[in-house]
Amino acid sequence: MSTATSPVYYDPYSAEIAADPQPTYRRLRDEAPLYYNDAHDFFAMSRYADCEAGIKDWATFSSKRGNIVELIKAGFEMPSGVLIYEDPPVHTIHRGLLSRVFTPKKMLALEDKVRAFCADCLDPHVGSEGFDFIADLGALVPMRTIGMLLGIPDEDQEALRDRPEAQMRTKDGKPMRMTPKFAAGAAFADYVDWRAKNPSDDIMTMLIEAEFEDEHGVERRLTREEILTYVNVISGAGNETTIHVIGWAGSVLAENPDQRTELHHDPSLIPGAIEELLRYQPPAPHAARYVTRDVELYGQTVPAGSTIVFVTGAANRDDRRFEEPDRFDIHRRGPHLTFGFGIHFCLGAALARLEGRVVLEEVLARFPEWHVDEGKARLAQSSTVSGWETLPVSVR
């Protein structure tokens, strides 16, 4: 690990750095605002203003080849419908389709169901010694919520959650393994075929019935393969990151018991606390892009064809943008980069905020205090997301 006298070193595959990334992030911002990793051949930017501008500039920093280093370097051809791996004009068309579903109004319509399921998860632990924020809550609520949206039977949701989650795991120092075949739809094929014959009020039905004008000016419906890709993306993105939002809520509030008590007494502060949590511990701390043209940054040329990583986890703690950025403060107001910026702003942001708020309301209503079992808590090893694999807490 870097010391104060050695050159700064940033490696998204390092378990040691991932366990405590903020010292490295601080040095990146101060000493190497444009950083180059020779071993893995990528550039990185870490200051808030640079990350905001770069993520917004999709023409220079393209999403077409993916948003993680391994995917960009693999050079796979992305299937149509992987919204986060597209740029205009295709991205505009596909985003327009999904924006019909992911509206704040439609997300709020799920609130009572999400709340009831949270209660089902938590009530058995009332009066017990404690529970696990991941196994007993975080791994269940996002899975059930996405299942409600997609129309997946309850008994099949766990397998559909675990498959993309397992793919994101890495070994210390090594990139995530990539395969030429994008992990689309075989697991969803039967559901899509059944829903085509049995329409309902869910995302699958909307995608099957949607009519739109494609990038060639042709009025049509989505192909079966496009639908499978859409559903796969929604399932994976809607589960993994929200799991870690819930986990970070458990650990960060345990570290800040006075603010936890304030939230318990005044739940109206919880939406702001979720925003601060997203800034303070983002579940996806970096976003990679493919550089489409030579670009001058900090007196250096980043050549076309390069991979660049915008370290949003570092940007969210930039003291050039935030006062006392390393202090968790539920009263802080202001934007963060956790959901991205510009045309690729996360479509599921309203849903993630809803789930985070409802979960925290229900936890605090039953358990005003908890303590993390640090001996058993374990971070997930991943180069793409940041969060807990297990987070057992005691409530007595």
C-alpha positions in Angstrom: 0.0 0.0 0.0 1.2 3.5 -0.7 3.0 5.5 1.9 3.3 9.3 2.2 6.7 9.2 0.6 6.0 6.8 -2.3 4.0 7.6 -5.5 0.3 7.3 -5.2 -1.0 3.9 -6.3 -4.6 3.1 -7.2 -5.8 -0.3 -8.1 -9.6 -1.2 -8.2 -8.7 -4.8 -7.8 -6.8 -4.4 -4.5 -8.7 -5.8 -1.5 -6.4 -3.7 0.8 -7.3 -0.5 -0.9 -11.0 -1.4 -1.2 -11.2 -2.0 2.6 -10.2 1.6 3.3 -10.1 3.5 0.0 -10.3 7.1 1.3 -6.6 7.6 2.0 -5.8 6.5 -1.6 -8.7 8.6 -3.0 -7.4 11.7 -1.1 -3.9 11.3 -2.6 -5.3 10.8 -6.0 -7.2 14.1 -5.8 -4.3 16.0 -4.4 -1.3 14.4 -6.1 -2.5 12.8 -9.3 -5.8 14.3 -10.6 -5.0 12.5 -13.8 -3.6 9.1 -12.8 -2.3 6.3 -15.0 -2.2 2.7 -13.9 0.5 1.0 -16.0 -0.3 -2.6 -14.8 -3.9 -2.5 -15.9 -3.5 0.3 -18.6 -6.2 2.8 -17.6 -6.3 6.5 -16.6 -8.3 7.7 -13.6 -9.8 11.1 -12.5 -10.9 11.7 -9.0 -11.9 15.3 -8.5 -15.6 16.2 -8.4 -15.5 18.8 -11.2 -13.5 16.5 -13.5 -15.7 13.5 -12.9 -18.9 15.5 -13.4 -17.6 17.0 -16.6 -16.3 13.7 -17.9 -19.4 11.7 -17.2 -21.5 14.3 -18.9 -19.3 14.4 -22.0 -20.5 11.1 -23.6 -19.1 12.0 -27.0 -15.5 12.0 -25.7 -15.9 9.4 -22.9 -18.2 6.8 -24.4 -20.3 4.1 -22.7 -20.7 2.0 -25.8 -18.0 -0.5 -24.7 -19.1 -0.8 -21.1 -18.6 1.0 -17.8 -16.0 -1.2 -16.2 -12.3 -1.6 -17.2 -12.6 -5.4 -17.9 -15.6 -5.0 -20.2 -14.1 -2.1 -22.2 -10.8 -4.0 -22.7 -12.6 -7.2 -23.7 -14.0 -5.4 -26.8 -17.3 -7.2 -26.7 -20.1 -6.1 -29.0 -22.9 -5.1 -26.7 -26.4 -6.4 -27.5 -29.2 -3.8 -28.2 -31.0 -2.8 -25.0 -28.1 -2.6 -22.5 -29.0 1.1 -21.8 -26.0 1.8 -19.6 -23.7 0.7 -22.4 -25.2 2.9 -25.1 -24.8 6.5 -26.3 -27.2 8.6 -28.5 -29.1 8.1 -30.7 -29.8 4.6 -29.6 -29.5 5.4 -25.9 -32.1 8.2 -26.3 -34.6 5.8 -27.9 -34.1 3.0 -25.4 -34.1 5.3 -22.4 -37.4 6.8 -23.6 -38.9 3.3 -23.5 -37.8 2.5 -19.9 -38.6 6.0 -18.6 -42.2 5.1 -19.0 -41.8 2.6 -16.2 -39.2 4.2 -13.9 -41.1 7.4 -12.9 -41.3 8.6 -9.3 -45.0 8.2 -9.4 -44.9 4.6 -10.4 -42.1 3.9 -8.0 -44.1 5.4 -5.1 -47.0 3.1 -6.1 -44.8 0.2 -4.9 -44.2 1.7 -1.4 -46.9 -0.2 0.5 -45.8 -3.5 -0.9 -42.1 -2.8 -0.2 -43.0 -1.7 3.3 -45.1 -4.8 4.0 -42.2 -7.0 2.8 -39.7 -5.1 5.0 -42.0 -5.8 8.0 -42.1 -9.5 7.1 -38.3 -9.6 7.0 -37.8 -7.7 10.3 -40.7 -8.7 12.6 -39.3 -12.2 13.2 -36.1 -10.6 14.7 -38.0 -8.3 17.2 -37.1 -9.6 20.6 -34.1 -11.6 19.3 -30.4 -10.9 19.8 -30.0 -9.4 16.4 -30.0 -9.9 12.6 -27.8 -9.5 9.5 -28.4 -6.3 7.5 -27.5 -8.3 4.3 -28.8 -11.8 4.7 -32.0 -10.9 6.5 -32.8 -7.6 4.7 -30.5 -6.2 2.0 -30.4 -9.4 0.0 -34.2 -9.8 0.2 -35.9 -6.4 -0.2 -34.3 -5.3 -3.6 -34.8 -8.8 -5.0 -38.5 -8.8 -4.1 -39.0 -5.3 -5.3 -37.5 -6.0 -8.8 -39.5 -9.2 -8.8 -42.7 -7.2 -8.3 -41.8 -4.9 -11.2 -40.8 -7.8 -13.6 -43.5 -10.2 -12.6 -41.0 -13.0 -11.5 -42.5 -15.6 -9.2 -41.3 -15.3 -5.6 -39.7 -18.8 -5.5 -37.5 -18.0 -8.5 -36.2 -14.6 -7.5 -33.3 -15.7 -5.3 -31.5 -17.5 -8.2 -32.0 -14.5 -10.4 -30.4 -12.3 -7.8 -27.4 -14.6 -7.0 -26.2 -15.1 -10.6 -25.3 -11.5 -11.5 -24.1 -10.9 -7.9 -21.7 -13.9 -8.2 -20.4 -12.6 -11.5 -19.3 -9.3 -9.9 -17.1 -11.0 -7.3 -13.3 -10.9 -7.8 -10.1 -12.3 -6.3 -7.6 -9.9 -4.7 -5.5 -8.2 -7.3 -7.3 -9.8 -10.3 -9.9 -8.3 -12.7 -13.4 -9.8 -13.0 -13.5 -12.6 -15.5 -15.4 -11.8 -18.7 -16.9 -14.2 -21.1 -17.8 -13.4 -24.8 -21.4 -14.1 -24.2 -23.3 -11.3 -22.5 -25.3 -12.8 -19.6 -28.7 -12.1 -21.1 -31.7 -13.9 -20.9 -31.8 -17.6 -20.8 -33.0 -17.4 -17.2 -35.8 -15.1 -18.1 -36.9 -16.7 -21.4 -39.7 -18.8 -20.0 -41.1 -15.8 -18.2 -41.1 -13.6 -21.2 -42.7 -16.2 -23.4 -45.4 -16.9 -20.7 -46.0 -13.2 -20.2 -46.5 -12.6 -24.0 -49.5 -14.9 -23.7 -50.6 -13.7 -20.3 -50.2 -9.9 -20.2 -50.2 -8.1 -16.9 -49.3 -4.8 -15.3 -45.5 -5.3 -15.1 -42.3 -4.3 -16.9 -42.2 -7.5 -19.1 -45.7 -6.7 -20.5 -44.8 -3.1 -21.1 -41.7 -4.1 -23.0 -43.5 -6.7 -25.1 -46.3 -4.3 -26.0 -44.2 -1.1 -26.5 -44.2 0.4 -29.9 -41.5 2.9 -30.8 -39.5 4.4 -33.7 -35.9 2.9 -33.8 -32.7 4.6 -34.8 -33.4 3.7 -38.4 -36.8 5.5 -38.4 -38.7 2.1 -38.4 -41.8 1.8 -36.3 -41.6 -1.5 -34.5 -41.7 -3.5 -31.3 -38.7 -4.9 -29.4 -37.4 -8.2 -30.5 -37.5 -11.1 -28.0 -33.7 -10.8 -27.6 -33.9 -7.1 -26.9 -36.6 -7.8 -24.2 -34.5 -10.4 -22.6 -31.5 -8.0 -22.5 -33.6 -5.3 -20.9 -35.0 -7.6 -18.3 -31.5 -8.9 -17.5 -30.1 -5.4 -17.0 -33.0 -4.3 -14.8 -32.7 -7.4 -12.6 -29.0 -7.1 -12.1 -28.8 -3.3 -11.6 -31.8 -3.2 -9.4 -30.5 -5.8 -7.0 -26.7 -5.4 -6.5 -26.4 -1.7 -5.8 -29.4 -1.4 -3.5 -28.2 -4.3 -1.4 -25.1 -2.3 -0.6 -27.1 0.9 0.1 -28.9 -1.0 2.8 -25.7 -2.5 4.2 -23.9 0.8 4.4 -26.9 2.3 6.2 -26.4 -0.4 8.9 -22.7 0.2 9.4 -22.5 4.0 8.9 -25.4 4.7 11.3 -23.8 2.3 13.9 -20.7 4.5 13.6 -22.8 7.6 14.1 -25.3 6.8 16.9 -26.2 10.4 17.7 -27.5 10.9 14.1 -29.2 7.5 14.2 -31.1 8.6 17.3 -32.0 11.8 15.6 -33.5 9.8 12.6 -35.4 7.6 15.0 -37.0 10.6 16.6 -37.6 12.4 13.4 -38.2 10.1 10.4 -38.7 13.1 8.1 -34.9 13.4 8.0 -34.5 10.0 6.5 -34.7 11.0 2.8 -31.8 13.5 3.4 -29.9 10.8 5.3 -30.2 8.4 2.3 -28.7 11.1 0.0 -25.8 11.7 2.4 -25.3 7.9 2.7 -25.1 7.7 -1.1 -22.5 10.4 -1.2 -20.5 9.1 1.8 -20.4 5.4 0.8 -21.5 5.0 -2.8 -22.3 1.3 -3.7 -20.7 1.8 -7.1 -17.5 4.0 -6.5 -16.2 4.3 -10.1 -17.4 4.4 -13.7 -15.2 3.6 -16.6 -15.4 5.0 -20.1 -13.8 4.5 -23.6 -12.0 7.5 -24.9 -13.1 8.3 -28.4 -10.5 11.0 -29.3 -7.2 12.4 -28.1 -7.9 14.7 -25.1 -5.6 17.0 -23.2 -6.0 16.8 -19.4 -3.6 18.3 -16.8 -1.0 18.8 -19.4 -1.1 15.2 -20.7 -2.6 13.6 -23.7 -5.0 10.8 -23.1 -5.0 9.1 -26.5 -8.1 7.8 -28.3 -8.7 4.2 -27.5 -7.8 4.6 -23.9 -9.8 3.5 -20.9 -10.5 6.1 -18.2 -12.1 5.6 -14.8 -14.1 8.3 -13.1 -13.6 7.6 -9.4 -16.9 8.9 -8.1 -16.3 7.5 -4.7 -13.3 9.9 -4.5 -15.2 12.8 -6.1 -18.0 12.5 -3.5 -15.4 13.3 -0.8 -13.6 16.1 -2.6 -13.0 19.1 -0.3 -13.0 21.3 -3.3 -16.8 20.6 -3.5 -17.8 19.6 0.0 -17.1 21.1 3.4 -15.7 18.5 5.8 -16.3 15.8 3.2 -15.2 12.9 5.4 -17.8 13.8 8.0 -21.1 12.0 7.7 -23.9 14.5 8.1 -27.6 13.8 7.7 -28.3 17.5 7.4 -25.9 18.0 4.4 -27.6 19.2 1.2 -26.2 19.2 -2.3 -25.7 16.9 -5.3 -23.5 13.8 -5.5 -22.3 11.7 -8.4 -23.5 8.3 -7.1 -26.3 8.1 -9.7 -24.1 9.5 -12.4 -24.7 12.7 -14.3 -26.2 13.9 -17.6 -27.8 11.5 -20.1 -26.7 8.4 -18.1 -28.2 9.5 -14.8 -29.5 6.3 -13.2 -33.1 5.5 -14.3 -33.6 3.5 -11.1 -32.6 6.4 -8.8 -36.2 6.9 -7.6 -36.6 3.2 -6.8 -33.3 3.0 -4.9 -34.3 6.1 -2.9 -37.7 4.6 -2.1 -36.2 1.3 -1.0 -33.5 3.0 1.1 -36.0 5.2 2.8 -38.6 2.5 3.6 -36.0 0.1 4.8 -34.5 2.6 7.2 -37.9 3.8 8.4 -38.9 0.2 9.2 -35.5 -0.7 10.8 -35.5 2.4 13.1 -39.2 1.8 14.1 -38.2 -1.6 15.6 -34.5 -1.2 16.4 -33.5 2.3 17.6 -30.0 1.0 18.4 -27.7 -1.7 17.0 -24.0 -2.7 17.2 -22.1 -4.3 14.4 -20.4 -7.6 15.1 -17.0 -6.5 13.6 -15.6 -10.0 14.0 -18.1 -11.5 11.7 -18.8 -8.5 9.3 -17.2 -9.0 5.9 -16.8 -6.8 2.9 -17.7 -8.2 -0.6 -14.7 -8.6 -2.9 -15.6 -6.8 -6.1 -14.0 -4.4 -8.6 -17.3 -2.9 -9.6 -19.3 -2.4 -6.4 -18.5 -1.6 -2.8 -20.4 -3.0 0.2 -20.9 -5.7 2.8 -21.2 -9.4 2.1 -22.3 -10.0 5.7 -23.2 -7.4 8.4 -24.5 -9.0 11.5 -25.7 -6.7 14.3 -26.8 -7.1 17.8 -29.8 -5.2 19.0 -29.5 -5.7 22.7 
